[in-house]
Amino acid sequence: MDKNFIEVTVGPHTLHFDVENADINKYLNQQGPNNKIQSAFNMLSTTVVDDDKEAFKSVALIGSEPVGLVVIQIATIVAGEFGGDLEIAIKKPSNSSKASSKTASAK
């Protein structure tokens, strides 16, 4: 499969998502204080491959309403996998007054 395909197993279903950078950006941009579940559901429902749409709906919906925790968990996995193995670290200079004051206040 292409590197953009992300495979997620949810219960008895294996779901495949064809994700591009624009999908992740739109998902993140749509999130607001009261819109996390719907933005996650939108991203997943537009990126799940056609063959897996019914299986996705069976785990992600109760009636026509998204199951919040399921949708958020799947979206978190898909977004995390899309990011790949990029390692990010924060390194503060030891001679910085900001680093010293943050360190001191964090203790």
Helices and strands as residue ranges (DSSP letters): E 5-10, E 13-18, H 21-30, H 36-47, G 50-52, H 53-60, E 61-62, E 65-66, H 68-83, H 97-106
